[in-house]
Amino acid sequence: MTQPFQFPNGQAANNAEDLVKICEQSPNDCIYHLNREDFEKWLEYIGETKLAEAAKLARLAPVSDEQRLEQFLASFNTETAPSVNGNGKSSDNSDNNSASSNPIANFFKKLFAGT
């Protein structure tokens, strides 16, 4: 069993899904850990090598800290699908699929696609 990623405020991520949730709740804490390479190391440790590489690419991007975190969270968006607004309807007016601007929604779509 792997060790969770432990935040100083007591929150813990047991997997990549937990990490995303915490990053949305506490972006400043996550920016700190992203910039220190902590996420890269932990994601490698739990076997999420693609996400670890995405963390590295985000950390090295020549953009603001907030944009780095957004880029990292967007890496969880590996499928293309129309984005869904709050009422459950597609906000994409085109007939073809486009990358969603909501990485969490796509993360769950991917997670449950195999069930």
C-alpha positions as CSV (number, residue, x, y, z in Angstrom):
1,M,0.0,0.0,0.0
2,T,1.3,3.4,-0.9
3,Q,1.6,6.4,1.5
4,P,-0.8,9.3,0.9
5,F,0.4,12.7,-0.1
6,Q,0.2,14.6,3.2
7,F,-0.5,18.3,3.3
8,P,0.6,20.4,6.3
9,N,-3.0,21.4,6.9
10,G,-3.9,17.8,7.6
11,Q,-5.5,17.0,4.2
12,A,-4.3,13.8,2.5
13,A,-4.5,12.6,-1.1
14,N,-4.6,8.8,-1.4
15,N,-4.8,8.9,-5.2
16,A,-4.7,11.3,-8.1
17,E,-8.5,12.0,-7.8
18,D,-8.0,13.1,-4.2
19,L,-5.1,15.3,-5.3
20,V,-7.3,17.1,-7.8
21,K,-10.0,17.7,-5.2
22,I,-7.5,19.2,-2.8
23,C,-6.0,21.4,-5.4
24,E,-9.4,22.8,-6.2
25,Q,-10.0,23.5,-2.5
26,S,-6.6,24.8,-1.6
27,P,-4.9,26.1,-4.7
28,N,-2.1,28.0,-2.9
29,D,-1.0,24.9,-1.0
30,C,-1.0,23.0,-4.3
31,I,1.0,25.7,-6.1
32,Y,3.6,25.5,-3.4
33,H,4.0,21.7,-3.7
34,L,3.8,21.8,-7.5
35,N,6.7,24.3,-7.6
36,R,8.8,22.1,-5.2
37,E,8.5,19.0,-7.4
38,D,6.6,17.3,-4.6
39,F,3.7,16.2,-6.8
40,E,6.1,14.8,-9.4
41,K,7.8,12.6,-6.9
42,W,4.6,11.4,-5.2
43,L,2.9,10.7,-8.5
44,E,5.9,8.7,-9.7
45,Y,5.8,6.8,-6.3
46,I,2.2,5.8,-6.8
47,G,2.8,4.8,-10.4
48,E,1.1,7.7,-12.2
49,T,4.1,8.4,-14.4
50,K,2.1,10.3,-17.1
51,L,0.7,12.7,-14.5
52,A,4.2,13.0,-12.9
53,E,5.5,14.1,-16.3
54,A,2.5,16.5,-16.6
55,A,3.4,18.0,-13.2
56,K,7.0,18.5,-14.4
57,L,5.9,20.2,-17.6
58,A,3.5,22.5,-15.7
59,R,6.2,23.4,-13.2
60,L,8.6,24.3,-15.9
61,A,6.1,26.3,-18.0
62,P,7.0,30.0,-18.4
63,V,3.7,31.2,-16.9
64,S,2.3,32.4,-13.6
65,D,2.0,30.0,-10.7
66,E,-1.8,29.9,-11.1
67,Q,-1.5,29.0,-14.7
68,R,1.0,26.3,-13.8
69,L,-1.6,24.8,-11.5
70,E,-4.3,25.1,-14.1
71,Q,-2.1,23.4,-16.7
72,F,-1.4,20.6,-14.2
73,L,-5.0,20.1,-13.4
74,A,-5.8,20.2,-17.2
75,S,-3.5,17.2,-17.6
76,F,-6.2,15.1,-15.9
77,N,-8.3,15.9,-18.9
78,T,-7.1,13.2,-21.4
79,E,-10.4,12.7,-23.2
80,T,-12.2,15.1,-25.5
81,A,-15.9,15.7,-24.8
82,P,-18.2,18.7,-24.9
83,S,-18.1,20.6,-21.7
84,V,-21.2,20.4,-19.6
85,N,-22.7,23.5,-17.9
86,G,-24.4,23.5,-14.5
87,N,-27.8,22.3,-15.8
88,G,-26.3,19.2,-17.4
89,K,-26.6,20.5,-21.0
90,S,-23.7,20.7,-23.3
91,S,-22.2,24.2,-23.6
92,D,-20.5,23.2,-26.8
93,N,-22.5,24.4,-29.8
94,S,-20.6,22.3,-32.4
95,D,-21.5,18.8,-33.4
96,N,-18.0,17.5,-32.9
97,N,-16.3,16.9,-29.6
98,S,-14.0,19.5,-28.2
99,A,-11.7,19.4,-25.2
100,S,-13.6,20.2,-22.1
101,S,-12.5,23.2,-20.0
102,N,-13.5,21.3,-16.9
103,P,-10.7,18.7,-16.1
104,I,-12.7,17.3,-13.2
105,A,-15.7,16.5,-15.3
106,N,-13.5,14.7,-17.8
107,F,-11.6,12.9,-15.1
108,F,-14.8,11.4,-13.8
109,K,-15.9,10.5,-17.3
110,K,-12.7,8.7,-17.9
111,L,-12.9,7.0,-14.5
112,F,-16.3,5.7,-15.0
113,A,-16.0,4.9,-18.7
114,G,-14.5,1.5,-18.0
115,T,-17.4,0.4,-15.8
